[in-house]
Amino acid sequence: RNLRISVAMILELLAKGATQKEILEDYPELETEDIEAAITYAYFLVNNEEVIERK
């Protein structure tokens, strides 16, 4: 999705202790699935696995 918040920003917020609920409150254009997708993307990157774009 074309959102103004990047995967890196979502991961940074989580790393700094923000909960998914807090992120969703601060960025109402996000959905739970967006946060889960960011976490999944990071998982695949650190495991050197291929990332397949979902549509």
C-alpha positions in Angstrom: 0.0 0.0 0.0 1.1 3.5 -0.6 1.3 4.9 2.9 3.4 7.7 4.3 4.8 5.6 7.1 7.7 3.3 6.1 8.5 -0.2 7.2 11.6 1.2 8.9 9.5 3.6 10.9 7.1 0.9 12.1 10.0 -1.3 13.1 11.6 1.6 14.9 8.5 2.4 16.8 8.1 -1.2 17.9 11.8 -1.4 18.8 11.4 1.6 21.0 8.5 -0.1 22.9 5.4 1.2 21.1 2.6 -1.3 21.1 0.7 -2.1 17.9 -2.4 -0.4 19.5 -0.4 2.8 20.1 0.9 2.8 16.5 -2.6 2.3 15.1 -3.9 5.1 17.3 -1.0 7.5 16.2 -1.3 6.4 12.5 -5.0 5.7 11.8 -4.3 5.1 8.1 -2.5 1.9 9.2 -4.2 -1.4 9.8 -3.0 -4.3 12.0 -2.1 -6.2 8.8 0.3 -3.4 7.8 2.3 -3.8 11.1 2.3 -7.6 10.7 3.5 -7.2 7.1 6.4 -4.9 8.4 7.4 -7.5 11.0 7.2 -10.3 8.4 9.3 -8.3 5.9 12.0 -7.8 8.6 11.9 -11.5 9.5 12.6 -12.5 5.9 15.4 -9.9 5.5 17.3 -11.1 8.6 16.9 -14.7 7.4 18.0 -13.9 3.9 14.8 -15.3 2.5 13.0 -14.0 -0.6 10.3 -11.6 0.0 7.2 -12.1 -2.1 4.9 -9.2 -2.6 1.2 -9.8 -1.6 -1.5 -8.3 -3.6 
